[in-house]
């Protein structure tokens, strides 16, 4: 597995551009968040903003969470998504419902 936090940001590269570059390399959102913390001195709100457009990285992250926690009910899965992605529980519940419905 690639250590994405060791991927250096290019000179002048913004956090958003850096995050998109890592997404193109196949990184999941949690790895991108860790890499952003390692490469940039930005608050968590900046990390969340940089990751907000990473649809493929988020998709990979959600699939990974489900694979690691296959027996969680809708509410517990939503809680896990909320904590992992630092998103509101209501938004996480939509993701959980979508994933669980697709499994049915």
DAQUISUL-V375298 format. One line per field, one symbol per residue. ss: DSSP state (@ for helix, = for strand, . for the rest). psi: psi as a letter, one per 40 degrees, with the letter a starting at -180 (. if undefined). Layout:
# DAQUISUL-V375298
ss = ???
psi = ???
This chain:
# DAQUISUL-V375298
ss = ...@@@........@@@@@@@@@@....@@@@@@@@@@@....@@@@@@@@...@@@@@@@@@@@@@@.....@@@@@@@@@@@@...@@@@@@@@@@@@@@@.
psi = ihgdeehihihehiddddddddddeeiidddddddddddigiidddddddeeegddddddddddddddgeehidddddddddddefiiddddddddddddddd.
